[in-house]
Amino acid sequence: MSGAGGQGGSARAEESKPLDLPQLRAVIDRLPRSVFAGLLDVDGVLIDVNRAALDAIDARPEDVLGQPFETTPWWRFSEVSRRQLRAAIRDGRDGKRSRFEAAMQDRDGRVLLLDFSLEPLYGASGEVEYLVPAASDLTERRVAEQRIEYLATHDEITGLPNRHLLQARLAEAMEQAGADQVVIVLLIDLDRFNLINLSLGHGAGDTVLCEATHRLMDWAGDRGRVARVGGDEFAVLLDGDVDAAAAATAVAEVLGRAITVEGQEIHLTCSIGCARHTAAGNTDDGLLLKKASAALHGAKARGGNMAEVYRRGPDDRDPERLALESALHHAIERDELFLCYQPQVDLASGRIVGAEALMRWRRPGHGVVPPDRFIPIAEQTGRIVPMGAWALETALATTRGWLAGEPRLAQISVNISAREFLRPDFVRRVETMLHAADVAPQRLTLELTESMLMDDAEGAVRTLAALKALGVRLALDDFGTGYSSLSYLRRFPLDVIKIDRSFVRDIAVDASTAAIVDATIRMAHSLNLDVVAEGVETEAQLAELAARGCDQAQGYLFSAPVPAEDLAALLRSDPPWAVAPARSGPER
C-alpha cells in the first residue's frame, strides 16, 4: 500500500450542500460487519463509528466518542499504524485522501490486517469539515495468499521444502561455499513404497512419509536441510566436510528402523544417490541434482537398497564448459564483467580502512555466474590476463573519487593471477594504470597466492622488488593453505598476510586452530607485516582475532561484497564496529 497522502484530492461538487449529519451516521451504522466506518472532525476527534467496529473491541460509544481517534483502542496495537494515521489526518485536512494497511487487535486478541482509508468530506463552504475513516478486513485474504505461497514451495503432506525451494537453497549454498567447503546432495528413494499404498492405503503411506520426514530431520539437525522432491523421494542437502558414503549409510540405517502403521510393522529400505560440489566444480545447482539423480539411478539399477556416489568419468565432460568458455571470451567487450568491493575493517578503531575488489560476471540469460565457476576457466584459457587487467584498471578508475574523498580509506586491494604476475611487462602495466588513474601507488595492494610465488621463487623476488620500488603494497593471500614457510616470508618483500577463512571459521571453537592463528599473527608482526583475516562471519570469531592482535578483518559480519556506490554510502554513514577485546599482539 502507498503511504498517507498518496491518492490525491477528493472530488467536490460545483455546488456543495449542507451535510446531513444524522443521515450520514445512519448510513455508517448500517454498513456490513466486515467494514469499519466512522466520522472524525478535522482535528482527528472521533464523532461517530459503526456498531461493527465497536463490537470488534467490545466498547461502548461513550468509551471512544469525543476522543482523538489515534488514542482509541483500535490503534493501540501498532505504533507504525498510529504514525500512518497521524500523517493521514494531516493530509486529510489538506484535502488529500490516504490509504494504507493497518494492524489492529480485536477483543479476542486476534491481530487483524485492515485495508484502511481516510477520505476528506467537504461542507457547504467548500472547506474540509469532516474526515471519513473506513476499513475492510484483509486478514482472511492475506492468510489465503500466504497459504498459496507456502504450497508453492512446500510439500503439503510432510511440510518439507519441495524441489523448487530445494534448488533455491542449493544454489545459495553453492554460491556461498568457500574454497575449502563442500556441498553434498543425497537423493533418497524409498524402495517399493508403492506396495504400502496398495496394501495399506494412501493414509498409511502418508504416515510412513511423515515418519521418514521426522527421522531425516532429526538425523540432519543443523548440518543439513531436508526436502521432499517426489512421491517417494527425499533430498538432503549437507554443507561442510562430510563423507558422502558415510552419510548415505547413516541415512539408510535411520530409515531402516521398524515403523508400525495400523498395527503392522514396516521395514523400509532405500536407494541413495550422492553428489558433491567443490569450489573447483560446476556451480550449476541443476547439474549437481542431475549428478545425484544419475547416481540414484545407478543404485536402483543394481537392485536398490544401496547407495552410490557420483564419480565423474574421464569422458564425462561438463556440458556447460564449452558454452562458458565461448561466452567468457566476449565478456569484457560486451560489458558483462563488474566489480564488487568487500570492506576491510581496522580492529583497533572499528572503522573501514580498505576494500578488496572482487570480479563478478553477469552472463546474459543466466544471471551472475559464481566466480569459482568462471575464474578457473579464465585461468586455464588465458582469458584471465585481459580480465585481470580490466579489473585492476576498473578498480583504480572507479574508486579514484571516493579514495580521494575518504582519507581513512587507505587501500584498495586487487587479486592478481599467476598468468598476469608471470608476464614480463606486468610491472610496467601496473605503473601505467596507476598513472592513468592518478592513484598513489601506496593506495594499491596487490594480492598474490603462495603457490604463485613458489613456482618461480627467484623470478617472484625480482617482480616483487620492482613492484615495491613503485610503492605498491603486497599481500600474501590465503596464508596457511600452502607452503607457509617462515624462510620465504623473510625472503619476499611483503607488507600483508591474509589468514585464510578456513582458520578463521574454527578459531572460536577449536583450540589448535586458535593456537595456529595466534602464532601466525605473532610471526607476522615480528616481521613487521600487517595481518588481515578473511571470512569473518561471527562476533565470536571477531573477538578472538581482536584479542590476538589481528590488524584488520573482512567478511559477511561486516558486509558482503557490494557495488562501489554502496561502499561509498557505507563510508559516508561511517558505521563503527565495536571490537571490545584489547589488542594482545606483540608491540611493533
C-alpha positions in Angstrom: 0.0 0.0 0.0 1.1 3.5 -0.5 1.7 5.8 2.4 -0.6 8.6 3.6 -1.5 11.2 1.1 -0.6 9.1 -1.9 -4.1 9.1 -3.5 -4.6 12.8 -4.3 -7.5 15.1 -3.5 -11.2 14.1 -3.2 -13.7 15.3 -5.8 -16.1 18.1 -4.9 -19.4 19.1 -6.5 -19.7 22.5 -8.1 -22.4 23.5 -5.6 -21.9 21.9 -2.1 -25.0 21.3 0.0 -25.0 21.3 3.8 -24.1 17.9 5.3 -27.0 15.9 6.8 -25.1 14.5 9.8 -27.9 12.3 11.3 -28.4 10.7 7.9 -24.7 10.2 7.5 -24.5 8.5 10.9 -27.3 6.1 10.0 -25.5 5.1 6.8 -22.3 4.5 8.8 -24.0 2.2 11.3 -25.8 0.1 8.6 -22.5 -0.8 6.9 -21.6 -4.6 6.8 -19.9 -6.1 9.9 -16.8 -6.7 7.9 -16.4 -3.0 7.4 -15.1 -0.4 9.9 -16.5 3.1 9.3 -16.7 6.3 11.2 -16.5 10.1 11.2 -13.8 12.4 12.5 -13.6 16.2 12.8 -10.7 17.9 11.1 -8.6 17.6 14.3 -9.0 13.8 14.2 -11.5 13.5 17.1 -13.9 10.6 16.7 -17.5 11.8 16.2 -19.2 8.6 15.2 -18.4 5.0 14.5 -20.4 2.0 13.3 -21.6 -0.8 15.6 -19.4 -3.5 14.0 -16.3 -1.5 14.9 -17.4 -1.1 18.5 -18.2 -4.8 18.8 -14.7 -5.7 17.5 -13.1 -4.1 20.6 -16.0 -4.7 23.0 -16.5 -1.0 23.5 -19.5 1.4 24.1 -20.0 4.6 22.1 -19.2 6.7 25.2 -15.9 4.9 25.6 -14.5 6.3 22.4 -16.6 9.2 21.0 -15.1 12.6 21.6 -11.6 11.0 21.9 -8.7 11.6 19.5 -9.0 8.7 17.1 -5.4 7.7 17.4 -5.8 7.2 21.2 -8.7 4.8 20.8 -8.2 1.0 21.4 -8.2 0.3 17.7 -4.8 1.9 17.3 -3.0 0.7 20.5 -1.5 -2.4 18.9 0.8 -0.8 16.3 2.9 2.4 16.7 3.6 2.2 13.0 -0.1 2.3 12.2 -0.6 5.2 14.6 2.1 7.2 12.8 0.4 6.4 9.4 -2.9 7.6 10.9 -1.4 10.9 12.1 0.0 11.6 8.7 -3.3 10.7 7.1 -5.2 13.1 9.3 -2.8 15.9 8.4 -3.2 15.1 4.7 -7.0 14.9 5.1 -7.2 18.5 6.4 -5.4 19.5 3.2 -8.0 17.6 1.1 -5.9 14.6 0.4 -7.2 11.0 0.5 -5.0 8.4 2.2 -4.9 4.6 2.1 -2.6 2.1 3.9 -2.6 -1.3 5.6 -3.1 -1.0 9.3 -2.7 -3.7 12.1 -5.3 -3.7 14.9 -6.1 -6.2 17.7 -9.7 -7.2 18.4 -11.3 -8.1 21.8 -10.2 -11.8 21.5 -6.6 -10.8 21.0 -6.5 -11.6 17.3 -4.4 -9.3 15.1 -6.3 -8.0 12.1 -4.9 -6.6 9.0 -7.1 -3.9 7.6 -7.2 -2.0 4.3 -7.7 1.4 5.8 -8.6 4.7 4.1 -9.3 8.2 5.2 -11.4 10.5 3.0 -11.9 14.2 3.3 -15.6 15.4 3.4 -16.3 18.9 2.3 -19.0 21.2 3.7 -21.1 23.9 2.1 -18.2 26.4 2.4 -16.1 24.2 0.2 -13.7 23.5 3.0 -13.0 20.1 4.6 -15.4 19.7 7.5 -15.0 16.0 8.3 -12.8 13.0 7.7 -14.3 9.6 7.0 -12.3 6.6 8.1 -13.2 3.2 6.6 -11.5 -0.2 6.6 -12.1 -3.7 5.4 -10.6 -6.8 6.9 -7.7 -8.3 4.8 -6.8 -10.9 7.3 -8.5 -13.9 5.7 -7.4 -12.9 2.2 -3.8 -12.5 3.4 -3.8 -15.9 5.2 -5.1 -17.5 1.9 -2.3 -15.7 0.0 0.3 -16.9 2.4 -1.1 -20.4 2.2 -0.8 -20.3 -1.6 2.8 -19.0 -1.3 3.6 -21.7 1.2 2.3 -24.5 -1.0 4.3 -23.2 -3.9 7.5 -24.0 -2.1 6.5 -26.8 0.4 5.1 -30.3 0.3 1.6 -30.4 1.8 1.8 -33.8 3.4 5.2 -33.5 5.1 5.6 -29.8 5.3 9.1 -30.1 3.8 10.5 -27.8 1.2 9.7 -29.1 -2.3 12.0 -29.4 -5.3 11.6 -25.7 -6.2 12.7 -24.5 -2.8 15.5 -27.1 -2.6 17.0 -25.8 -5.8 16.9 -22.3 -4.5 18.6 -23.3 -1.3 21.1 -25.5 -3.1 22.0 -22.5 -5.4 22.5 -20.4 -2.3 24.7 -23.0 -0.6 26.9 -23.4 -3.7 27.2 -19.6 -4.1 28.3 -19.2 -0.5 30.6 -22.2 -0.3 34.2 -21.1 0.2 37.3 -22.5 -1.4 37.6 -25.2 1.2 33.9 -26.1 1.6 31.9 -29.0 0.1 28.2 -29.2 -0.6 26.7 -32.7 -0.8 23.3 -33.7 -2.1 21.7 -37.1 -1.2 18.7 -38.2 -3.2 16.8 -40.9 -1.3 14.2 -43.1 -2.9 12.1 -45.4 -0.7 12.2 -48.8 -2.3 8.9 -50.4 -3.2 6.9 -47.7 -1.4 4.0 -48.2 -3.8 3.3 -51.5 -2.1 2.5 -49.7 1.1 -0.1 -47.6 -0.7 -1.6 -50.6 -2.4 -1.8 -52.9 0.6 -2.5 -50.4 3.5 -3.9 -47.4 1.6 -2.7 -43.9 1.0 -3.4 -42.8 4.6 -0.8 -45.4 5.8 1.5 -44.2 3.0 1.3 -40.6 4.2 2.0 -41.8 7.8 5.2 -43.5 6.6 6.2 -40.4 4.6 5.8 -38.2 7.7 7.7 -40.7 9.9 10.5 -40.7 7.3 10.5 -36.9 7.4 10.9 -36.8 11.2 13.7 -39.3 11.1 15.6 -37.5 8.3 15.2 -34.1 10.0 16.4 -35.5 13.4 19.4 -37.0 11.7 20.3 -33.9 9.6 19.9 -31.5 12.5 21.6 -28.2 12.0 24.1 -29.6 9.5 21.6 -30.3 6.7 18.3 -29.4 5.1 15.7 -32.0 4.1 13.2 -31.7 1.1 10.6 -33.9 -0.5 11.2 -33.9 -4.2 8.8 -36.6 -5.4 6.2 -39.1 -4.4 8.6 -41.4 -2.6 11.8 -39.4 -3.0 13.6 -37.1 -0.5 16.7 -35.0 -0.7 19.2 -34.0 2.0 21.5 -31.0 1.4 24.6 -31.1 3.6 27.2 -28.3 4.0 30.7 -28.8 5.2 33.3 -31.6 5.1 31.1 -34.6 5.2 31.9 -38.1 3.9 29.1 -38.7 1.3 29.2 -42.5 1.6 29.2 -42.5 5.4 26.2 -40.0 5.3 24.3 -42.3 3.0 25.0 -45.3 5.2 23.7 -43.4 8.2 20.5 -42.3 6.4 19.8 -45.9 5.3 20.2 -47.1 9.0 17.9 -44.3 10.3 15.1 -45.1 7.7 15.6 -48.9 8.2 14.3 -49.0 11.7 10.9 -50.5 12.0 7.7 -48.3 11.6 4.4 -49.5 13.0 1.4 -48.4 11.0 -2.1 -49.7 11.7 -0.7 -52.5 13.8 1.7 -53.7 11.1 5.4 -53.4 11.3 7.1 -52.0 8.2 10.8 -52.1 7.4 11.9 -49.6 4.8 14.9 -49.9 2.5 16.1 -47.1 0.3 18.3 -46.3 -2.7 20.5 -43.3 -2.4 22.4 -41.2 -4.9 25.1 -38.8 -3.7 26.8 -35.9 -5.5 29.4 -33.4 -4.3 30.1 -29.8 -5.2 33.5 -28.3 -4.5 34.8 -24.8 -5.3 36.6 -26.1 -8.4 33.4 -27.8 -9.7 30.4 -26.7 -11.7 28.2 -24.3 -9.7 25.1 -25.2 -11.6 22.7 -26.5 -9.0 20.6 -28.2 -11.7 23.7 -30.1 -12.8 24.5 -31.2 -9.3 21.0 -32.6 -8.9 21.4 -34.4 -12.2 24.5 -36.0 -11.0 22.8 -37.1 -7.7 19.9 -38.4 -9.8 22.3 -40.4 -12.1 23.9 -41.9 -9.0 20.5 -42.8 -7.6 19.5 -44.4 -10.9 22.7 -46.5 -10.8 21.9 -47.6 -7.2 18.3 -48.6 -8.2 19.6 -50.4 -11.4 21.8 -52.5 -9.2 18.8 -53.8 -7.2 18.2 -51.0 -4.8 18.8 -50.9 -1.0 22.2 -49.4 -1.6 24.0 -46.1 -2.1 26.1 -44.9 -5.0 28.3 -41.8 -5.1 28.6 -40.0 -8.4 32.0 -40.3 -9.9 33.0 -38.3 -13.0 34.5 -40.5 -15.7 37.4 -39.4 -18.0 34.9 -38.7 -20.9 32.2 -37.1 -18.7 32.7 -33.5 -19.8 30.8 -30.7 -18.3 28.1 -29.8 -20.9 28.3 -26.2 -19.9 32.1 -25.9 -20.2 32.4 -25.0 -23.9 29.5 -22.6 -23.8 31.0 -20.8 -20.8 34.4 -20.6 -22.5 32.8 -19.0 -25.6 30.7 -16.6 -23.6 33.6 -15.6 -21.3 35.7 -14.7 -24.4 33.4 -11.8 -25.1 32.6 -10.8 -21.5 34.8 -7.7 -21.5 33.7 -6.2 -24.8 30.1 -6.9 -24.0 30.4 -5.1 -20.7 29.3 -8.1 -18.7 32.0 -8.0 -16.0 31.6 -5.9 -12.9 33.4 -5.4 -9.6 32.1 -5.7 -6.1 34.0 -4.4 -3.1 34.2 -6.0 0.4 35.3 -3.6 3.1 38.2 -4.3 5.4 37.8 -3.1 8.9 40.6 -1.9 11.3 40.2 -3.8 14.5 41.7 -1.1 16.7 39.3 1.6 15.6 36.4 -0.4 14.2 36.5 1.7 11.0 36.6 0.8 7.4 40.1 1.4 6.1 40.3 -0.6 2.9 38.4 -2.8 0.4 39.0 -5.8 -1.7 37.9 -5.6 -5.3 36.2 -8.9 -6.5 35.4 -9.7 -10.1 31.9 -10.8 -11.0 30.3 -11.9 -14.3 26.7 -11.3 -15.3 26.1 -13.6 -18.2 23.0 -12.7 -20.2 20.2 -15.2 -19.8 22.0 -16.9 -16.9 22.4 -14.3 -14.2 25.5 -13.8 -12.2 28.0 -16.7 -12.7 29.8 -17.6 -9.4 33.5 -16.7 -9.5 34.6 -20.3 -8.6 32.9 -21.3 -11.9 34.4 -18.8 -14.3 37.7 -17.9 -12.8 39.3 -21.3 -13.2 38.1 -21.4 -16.8 39.6 -17.9 -17.4 42.9 -19.1 -15.9 43.0 -22.3 -17.9 42.2 -20.5 -21.2 44.4 -17.4 -20.6 41.4 -15.0 -20.6 42.4 -14.1 -17.0 45.1 -11.8 -18.4 42.8 -9.3 -20.1 40.2 -9.8 -17.4 42.7 -9.2 -14.7 43.9 -6.0 -16.5 40.3 -4.9 -16.8 39.7 -5.5 -13.1 42.8 -3.6 -12.0 42.1 -0.7 -14.3 38.4 -0.5 -13.3 39.2 -0.7 -9.6 41.6 2.2 -9.8 39.4 4.3 -12.1 36.1 3.6 -10.3 37.4 4.1 -6.8 39.5 7.2 -7.6 36.8 9.6 -6.4 36.0 8.0 -3.1 39.6 7.1 -2.3 40.4 10.8 -2.5 37.3 11.8 -0.6 37.8 9.3 2.2 41.3 9.8 3.6 40.8 7.0 6.2 40.1 4.5 3.3 43.8 3.9 2.8 43.8 0.9 0.5 42.2 -0.8 -2.5 43.2 -4.5 -2.9 43.1 -6.4 -6.2 43.8 -10.0 -6.7 46.4 -10.9 -9.3 46.5 -14.3 -11.1 49.7 -16.3 -11.8 49.4 -15.7 -15.5 49.4 -11.9 -15.0 52.2 -12.0 -12.5 54.5 -14.0 -14.8 54.2 -11.7 -17.7 57.4 -9.8 -18.3 55.5 -6.5 -18.8 53.4 -6.9 -15.6 55.2 -4.2 -13.5 55.1 -1.7 -16.4 51.4 -2.3 -16.9 50.7 -1.7 -13.2 52.7 1.5 -13.3 50.8 2.7 -16.4 47.4 2.1 -14.8 48.3 3.8 -11.6 49.5 6.9 -13.6 46.3 6.9 -15.8 44.0 6.7 -12.8 46.1 9.2 -10.8 46.1 6.9 -7.8 49.1 7.0 -5.4 50.9 3.6 -5.5 50.7 3.3 -1.8 46.9 3.1 -2.1 47.1 -0.1 -4.1 47.6 -3.6 -2.5 48.1 -6.5 -4.9 47.1 -9.9 -3.5 49.1 -12.9 -4.6 48.9 -16.6 -3.6 51.6 -18.7 -2.0 51.8 -21.2 -4.9 52.2 -18.3 -7.4 55.3 -17.1 -5.6 56.9 -20.5 -5.1 56.5 -21.7 -8.7 59.5 -19.4 -9.6 60.8 -18.0 -6.4 63.8 -16.2 -8.0 61.6 -14.6 -10.6 59.0 -13.7 -7.9 61.6 -11.9 -5.8 62.6 -9.8 -8.8 59.0 -8.9 -9.7 58.0 -8.2 -6.1 61.0 -5.9 -5.7 60.1 -4.0 -8.8 56.5 -3.5 -7.5 57.8 -2.4 -4.1 60.0 0.1 -5.9 56.9 1.6 -7.4 55.4 2.0 -3.9 52.7 -0.7 -4.3 51.8 -2.8 -1.2 52.0 -6.6 -1.5 49.7 -9.1 0.3 50.0 -12.8 0.6 46.5 -14.3 0.1 45.1 -17.4 1.7 48.0 -17.8 4.1 48.2 -21.2 5.8 46.8 -23.2 2.9 50.1 -23.7 1.0 53.8 -23.6 1.9 53.5 -21.1 4.9 57.3 -21.1 5.3 59.0 -18.5 7.6 62.0 -18.5 5.3 60.1 -17.3 2.3 58.2 -14.8 4.3 61.6 -13.3 5.2 62.7 -13.5 1.6 59.8 -11.9 -0.2 59.2 -8.1 0.3 55.6 -8.4 1.6 53.5 -6.0 3.6 50.5 -8.0 4.5 49.5 -11.6 5.1 45.8 -12.7 4.9 44.7 -15.5 7.1 42.6 -18.0 5.2 38.9 -18.3 6.1 39.4 -22.0 6.9 41.3 -21.0 10.0 39.0 -18.1 10.9 36.0 -20.4 10.7 37.1 -22.6 13.6 39.1 -20.1 15.7 36.4 -19.7 18.3 35.7 -23.4 18.7 39.0 -25.2 18.1 42.0 -24.6 20.4 44.5 -25.9 18.0 43.2 -23.6 15.2 43.3 -20.7 17.6 46.9 -21.5 18.5 47.9 -21.6 14.8 46.2 -18.2 14.2 47.9 -16.8 17.3 51.3 -18.0 16.2 50.7 -16.7 12.7 49.9 -13.2 13.9 52.9 -13.1 16.2 55.2 -14.3 13.5 53.8 -11.7 11.0 54.2 -8.9 13.5 57.7 -9.9 14.3 58.4 -9.4 10.5 56.6 -6.0 10.5 53.8 -7.5 8.4 50.1 -6.4 8.8 47.6 -9.2 9.3 44.1 -9.3 7.6 41.7 -12.1 8.5 39.3 -13.3 5.8 35.8 -14.8 6.1 34.8 -13.3 9.5 31.2 -14.2 10.0 30.5 -14.2 13.8 31.1 -11.9 16.7 33.0 -14.8 18.4 35.5 -15.0 15.6 35.9 -11.3 15.6 36.6 -11.2 19.4 39.2 -14.0 19.1 41.0 -12.2 16.3 41.0 -8.9 18.1 42.2 -10.4 21.3 45.2 -11.9 19.4 46.2 -8.6 17.8 44.9 -9.1 14.3 45.1 -5.8 12.4 42.2 -5.9 10.0 39.3 -8.2 9.1 36.8 -8.7 6.3 33.8 -10.9 5.9 30.0 -11.1 6.0 29.9 -10.0 9.6 30.7 -6.5 8.3 29.4 -6.6 4.8 29.0 -8.8 1.7 30.9 -7.7 -1.4 28.9 -4.7 -2.7 29.0 -2.3 -5.7 31.2 0.7 -5.4 28.4 3.1 -4.8 27.1 1.0 -1.9 30.5 1.0 -0.4 30.7 4.8 -0.8 27.4 5.1 1.0 28.7 2.8 3.8 31.7 5.0 4.2 29.5 8.1 4.4 27.4 6.6 7.1 30.6 5.9 9.0 29.5 2.9 11.0 32.0 1.9 13.7 32.1 -1.8 14.5 32.6 -2.4 18.2 35.6 -4.6 18.8 35.7 -5.0 22.5 38.8 -7.1 23.3 42.0 -5.2 23.8 44.9 -6.0 21.5 47.3 -8.5 22.9 49.7 -9.0 20.0 53.4 -8.1 20.3 54.4 -4.4 20.1 55.8 -3.4 16.7 
